[in-house]
Amino acid sequence: MVQLRGSPILHIAQSLFGQMRAFGILANHSTRASEVLNSAILPRLAFLKMLLAALDHIDPEASREPIASGDPIIYNTLDWPPTAPPAGVFEPSGNVPLERHLNSWYLSWNLQLGESPQSAMILKVVRAALWLVKSPGGIDAAIQYVIDLQVKGVIVDRLVAIQAMIWLLRARRCVHDDSDLADFFLERAPSSASEWTRAQFKEFNLDKPAVRPELTDDLSLLLDRAESEIDQVLSADSYDAWLLGQMALHPMLSTVVSVFHEFQVQDELQFVTKLTRLEEIRADAGGFGRLFRIWSGQFLTFKYTSDFTMCATACCLLSGKTADWKDRMLDERALVPTCLQHLVTEFGIREHPLPDGWARISETLAPIAGPTLLHDDAYMFSRVELFQPDEIENAPSLAEFLESIGSSRDLAMKNAVIQLLCKQAPSRNGQITFSESSSEEIGDIERLEAISAQYNQKYAQIGSEDMSREAVDLFRAVGKFNPDEAESALRGLYRSICADEIDDFINRAFEQGKAGSARECFDRLCYLYPYFHSGQAERAVRLDEDGQTHAALNCMLRAIILEPREATRWHSLGVILKKLGRNDDAILAYGLAKIVHDEEAKSTQR
C-alpha cells in the first residue's frame, strides 16, 4: 500500500489545493475574477479533483488532514454525501471526500461570480450558519463560521459576508431564544442534514421590534476574532502567507466594521479604541490591495511591498517624533510581520538579510496571482534581477521598438524605457528632459497621467517635478495618444525582452549538448526566471543526468506545481522517485502521467 505521509505527490496536492484557496482570497481584489475562474482556475481544478480522488482512495486520512483539515465546508453540490453535515469544519475522519469539498468551493465561487443574484449566496451562507446555531457552539459557532468562509476564500464577494452577518445578528434580536432562529428564516426547521440542504426560506421581517436588544457579546466576539486574524497575519512565516493575509484582512475587517455601523455603536466608549485600530489596519490592508492592482508584477518581490505600502511611509512620518515611535507603530498597525520587525529603520525595512521564503512569492502562489492580478501570464517572465542598460540595449526587440517610434528621439526614449523597465529612479544628474508639452490634443489627459503615474511610483521618491510630464511624453510617443495602447506596449516590450532572453538560454543549453554545460544554462535561467515552469522541468532533467537526484526532485516538484498538466513531467518525476527508492510514489507518478496524457489526447481530438 502506498504510504502518503511525507509523499512528494501529497506535497504537490497540498500546494495545488493552496492555489485554490489563494484564488478565493485574491478574487476579492480582482477586476476579472469571473474570467480567471473559467480560463485559469477551472482547468487546474479539473486536474486537482482527479488527483484528490486518487489520494482519497489510497489513504483518506493521511491525505485529508494536511490538505484540508480545518477548512469550512458548505453544501453546494448535488453529489454531497447525504449523511454529511451541510456546514461546519472539514474533518479528516468525516464523510466529505476532498474532491466534493473542493467542488463545493468552486460552485460557491461560480455562484458569486456568475449571473446569479447576490442574494442566492447570502441565503446559502445564512442557511449554513443556521445549521451551526443548533450545534453545541450555538450562535458563536455561526458567527465564526461566516468569518471562516471569508478569510479562507469561499466568500469572494465581501457584501455577501456583510449581509449574512447582519441578517443573523438582526434576526437574533427578534427572537426570544437562538433555537427560534431557524423558524424565523425557514418555512419549517428540517430534522436531518439532507433535509437542511433543501430547506426553503420564507418571508422574514428584520425590522421587528427587538426583544433582545443586547449586542455586547456578539460584538465582542467579532472584535476578538478580528484581533486573532491580525495576529495570525503578523505571524506569517513567508511572503506568500503575508501577502494572502493582507489581502484577506481588508474584506474581513470590512465585515466587522460594517456590523458596528449597522447597529450604530461604533462610537460607544467600550468599542471605540479597538475599532479605531481596526479601521487603521483595514485602511492599510486596503491600500496594499489597491497598490497591488496598480503594478502587480512588482509585488512578486517583497522589496516592492516594503517600499511602496504604508510601511515605508509610516516609518518616514513617525521616525524621530517620539523615542518609542517604532514600538508604537509595530503595536498599533499590521505593517510589518513579526519575524522582520528587527529590520525596521526610519526609512522602512532593510532589504537584506531576508529569511528564506521572503524574497518573492513562491511557485505555489505565482500561477494564481499571475492571471488573477497581473491580467495575463506575465508572472512567468518575472526576472529576479533587474535588467541592466547594456542588456536591454542589445535586445533586438528594443531596436525594433525604438525604430517604430522614430529615430529623432532614440536616445531619450531608450533611456526612459530602460528606466521604466528597471524600475530605477534616474539620478539627478542624469535626468532626461523631453520637449515641452505641445498643443496637440491627446484625449483623456487625466487618464493618461494616471497610467503614467503607475509606472513612475519610484520616480516620485527623488523629488523630480518634471518626471510626471516626462512620463506623459513617453506614453504619448508609445501609445499614440491611447493610454491602453501605451500600457500594452510597455508590458509587451518587457515580456518580449524577457522571452528573447529565455529563448537564448534554452538554445545555448541545447547547442552545448553536454549535460554539465547545459545544466549551467538552465541553472542561470531558473535563477533569473523562477516561475518559468518549462525551464524548471528541463533543469530537473539535467540535474538528474548529473546524478543530483534530490535536487532534481525539488526542481521537478516546482515545475509540476507551476503547471501540473504536463504528462512528461509526471513521468520524469516517476523516474526520479524510483531512483530515490520511493517505488510506491513512482508507480503513482507513472499512473498520473498516463491519466494526464490520455486527457491531453482527448482534448486534442475535440
C-alpha positions, -999 to 999 in steps of 0.1 A, spaced: 0 0 0 13 35 -9 23 55 22 12 90 16 26 106 47 57 126 36 50 117 0 62 143 -26 29 137 -45 9 146 -14 31 178 -12 20 186 -48 -17 181 -39 -13 204 -8 2 231 -30 -24 228 -57 -52 230 -31 -35 260 -16 -37 276 -50 -75 273 -50 -77 290 -16 -54 317 -29 -78 324 -58 -107 328 -34 -87 354 -14 -73 373 -44 -106 373 -62 -118 399 -37 -92 423 -52 -95 413 -89 -115 431 -116 -116 400 -137 -121 371 -112 -150 357 -133 -129 354 -164 -100 339 -145 -123 314 -128 -131 299 -162 -99 304 -180 -72 296 -154 -89 280 -123 -113 256 -139 -87 237 -159 -64 234 -128 -94 224 -107 -104 196 -131 -69 180 -128 -68 186 -90 -102 169 -85 -88 138 -102 -56 139 -81 -76 143 -49 -99 114 -58 -69 92 -63 -53 102 -29 -86 98 -11 -89 63 -25 -54 53 -14 -54 67 21 -82 91 31 -70 101 65 -34 107 55 -44 128 25 -72 148 41 -55 161 72 -26 180 56 -47 192 26 -80 205 41 -82 200 79 -99 230 94 -114 243 62 -150 255 64 -174 232 45 -206 243 28 -231 222 9 -232 234 -27 -233 203 -48 -258 176 -57 -233 148 -50 -228 158 -14 -229 127 8 -265 125 22 -253 120 58 -226 147 57 -233 180 75 -242 209 52 -219 232 71 -191 232 97 -154 223 96 -137 197 74 -129 166 94 -102 142 81 -123 113 95 -156 127 82 -175 115 52 -169 145 29 -144 135 2 -117 160 -7 -130 162 -43 -165 171 -31 -152 196 -7 -132 213 -35 -161 212 -59 -184 228 -34 -160 257 -31 -158 261 -69 -196 261 -71 -197 288 -44 -173 310 -65 -193 303 -96 -225 314 -78 -209 347 -67 -190 355 -99 -217 343 -124 -250 358 -133 -269 346 -101 -283 374 -79 -262 383 -49 -290 371 -26 -285 335 -38 -251 332 -20 -263 352 10 -292 328 16 -269 298 12 -245 312 38 -273 321 62 -288 286 58 -254 270 65 -249 292 96 -283 283 109 -272 247 109 -244 256 133 -267 276 156 -282 242 166 -247 228 173 -231 229 207 -213 260 196 -245 279 191 -246 314 177 -209 319 184 -201 290 160 -223 305 134 -206 339 136 -171 323 135 -182 302 105 -192 332 84 -158 348 91 -141 315 83 -158 314 49 -145 348 41 -109 346 53 -104 311 38 -116 324 4 -150 307 -1 -168 341 0 -153 362 -28 -179 390 -26 -174 409 7 -210 422 6 -222 386 9 -204 382 43 -215 416 55 -252 410 46 -252 374 60 -237 386 93 -261 415 97 -291 393 89 -281 367 116 -275 394 142 -306 414 135 -327 382 135 -312 372 168 -326 404 183 -361 395 170 -364 361 187 -366 350 224 -341 322 220 -315 312 195 -333 280 189 -360 300 172 -337 314 145 -344 285 121 -381 291 124 -376 328 119 -359 323 85 -371 289 72 -406 276 62 -400 247 85 -370 236 105 -356 204 90 -347 175 112 -318 159 91 -287 171 73 -301 161 39 -334 180 46 -315 210 57 -298 214 23 -333 217 7 -349 240 33 -367 270 18 -367 305 31 -399 322 40 -406 359 41 -390 374 72 -390 409 88 -357 421 102 -373 454 113 -395 438 140 -391 454 175 -361 439 193 -369 415 221 -332 410 230 -315 444 223 -282 435 240 -254 432 214 -222 432 236 -215 395 234 -218 393 197 -198 424 190 -170 414 215 -168 381 197 -163 399 164 -136 421 178 -118 392 193 -119 373 160 -106 404 142 -77 406 166 -70 369 162 -68 373 124 -45 403 127 -22 383 150 -22 354 125 -12 377 96 16 392 117 29 358 125 33 350 88 63 328 81 67 336 43 59 363 18 30 341 4 14 340 39 19 377 44 5 387 10 -26 365 13 -31 375 49 -31 412 40 -54 405 11 -78 387 34 -77 413 62 -94 441 43 -127 423 34 -128 406 68 -123 438 87 -149 455 65 -174 429 76 -166 435 113 -167 473 110 -199 473 89 -217 454 117 -208 481 142 -220 508 118 -252 489 111 -261 489 148 -247 525 153 -225 515 182 -191 524 166 -187 555 189 -196 537 222 -168 540 247 -163 503 252 -156 498 215 -141 530 201 -104 523 209 -103 488 194 -124 500 164 -101 529 157 -71 505 155 -91 481 133 -101 510 110 -64 519 105 -53 484 98 -83 479 74 -72 511 55 -36 498 54 -47 464 40 -70 481 15 -41 503 3 -20 472 0 -46 456 -23 -51 488 -44 -14 493 -49 -11 456 -59 -36 462 -87 -17 492 -99 15 475 -107 10 438 -97 42 425 -113 64 442 -88 45 426 -59 61 393 -68 90 406 -47 89 415 -11 111 445 -16 85 463 -36 59 456 -10 80 471 18 90 501 -3 56 511 -15 30 501 10 22 522 41 51 506 59 78 528 44 55 559 46 47 553 82 84 549 91 93 581 74 65 600 90 68 587 126 105 583 130 120 608 154 87 621 167 89 601 198 116 578 213 93 548 211 79 555 176 89 521 163 73 502 192 41 522 188 39 516 151 45 479 153 20 476 181 -8 497 166 -5 487 130 -1 455 110 25 468 86 55 446 94 55 408 100 68 398 134 98 379 120 110 410 101 104 437 128 142 437 136 148 451 101 127 482 105 145 515 102 134 551 99 132 546 61 113 513 61 125 478 60 162 470 52 163 448 21 188 423 35 191 398 50 156 384 44 147 350 58 140 321 35 107 324 18 105 362 19 124 373 -12 95 367 -36 62 348 -38 66 310 -43 58 288 -72 26 279 -54 12 314 -55 26 327 -87 3 308 -111 -27 322 -93 -15 357 -86 -4 360 -122 -37 356 -141 -59 369 -112 -40 402 -106 -15 406 -135 -42 400 -161 -20 376 -181 8 351 -177 35 378 -172 45 362 -139 65 336 -160 87 365 -172 93 380 -138 130 384 -135 148 382 -102 175 406 -111 167 439 -128 179 444 -164 210 465 -168 210 491 -196 236 472 -216 214 440 -215 184 458 -229 204 479 -254 215 447 -271 180 432 -273 167 431 -309 131 438 -297 143 471 -283 159 482 -315 126 474 -334 107 493 -307 128 524 -310 127 523 -348 89 521 -346 87 554 -326 110 574 -348 148 580 -348 148 616 -337 143 607 -301 161 574 -299 185 583 -272 160 599 -248 134 572 -255 158 544 -250 169 557 -216 134 564 -205 123 528 -214 153 514 -196 144 534 -165 108 521 -167 118 485 -172 144 486 -144 120 504 -120 150 525 -111 148 562 -103 172 582 -126 200 601 -109 195 638 -105 225 645 -128 212 621 -155 176 632 -158 162 633 -193 144 664 -204 118 659 -230 103 686 -252 77 708 -236 41 697 -239 28 705 -274 -6 718 -282 -16 685 -297 -49 670 -285 -41 638 -266 -76 629 -255 -82 620 -218 -51 636 -203 -61 627 -167 -63 591 -177 -30 592 -194 -14 608 -164 -29 583 -141 -14 554 -160 19 571 -164 20 576 -126 15 539 -121 48 533 -139 66 561 -121 59 555 -85 96 552 -77 104 584 -96 84 604 -71 108 594 -44 136 616 -58 116 647 -58 116 654 -96 89 679 -106 92 671 -143 90 633 -141 52 630 -145 54 653 -176 82 632 -190 62 600 -184 32 616 -203 55 624 -232 68 588 -232 33 575 -232 23 599 -260 50 585 -282 45 549 -273 7 549 -272 -1 573 -300 -24 592 -276 -41 560 -264 -34 550 -227 -44 514 -232 -20 511 -261 7 527 -241 4 503 -212 1 473 -235 32 485 -255 54 487 -224 42 455 -209 46 438 -243 82 452 -246 91 439 -212 78 404 -219 94 404 -254 128 412 -240 124 385 -212 111 359 -237 141 366 -260 165 360 -231 147 328 -221 149 315 -257 186 324 -257 193 304 -226 174 274 -239 190 275 -273 225 277 -258 217 248 -234 207 225 -263 236 236 -285 262 229 -259 248 194 -255 270 183 -226 249 176 -195 271 198 -173 272 228 -196 235 226 -204 226 224 -168 246 256 -161 225 274 -186 193 261 -170 207 269 -135 210 306 -146 177 306 -164 158 292 -134 176 316 -110 165 346 -131 131 333 -140 119 311 -111 83 309 -124 92 298 -159 79 262 -155 94 247 -187 129 258 -176 124 243 -142 114 210 -157 144 209 -181 167 218 -152 154 189 -132 162 166 -161 198 180 -163 203 177 -125 191 141 -127 216 134 -156 244 148 -134 234 125 -106 220 152 -83 187 133 -78 175 150 -46 180 185 -63 163 171 -94 133 161 -73 129 195 -57 132 212 -91 106 189 -108 82 194 -79 84 232 -86 78 226 -123 47 205 -116 32 229 -90 36 257 -115 20 237 -143 7 202 -134 -10 193 -167 21 180 -184 24 142 -188 62 142 -194 68 159 -161 49 133 -141 68 106 -160 101 123 -152 90 126 -116 84 88 -116 119 82 -129 134 104 -102 113 89 -74 123 53 -85 160 63 -83 154 75 -48 138 42 -38 103 56 -35 88 29 -56 52 33 -45 53 71 -52 70 63 -86 41 40 -96 16 67 -86 35 93 -107 36 70 -137 -2 64 -133 -8 102 -132 14 106 -163 -9 82 -182 -40 99 -170 -27 134 -180 -15 120 -214 -50 105 -220 -67 138 -211 -43 156 -235 -52 132 -263 -89 137 -257 -86 175 -257 -66 173 -290 -94 152 -306 -121 176 -296 
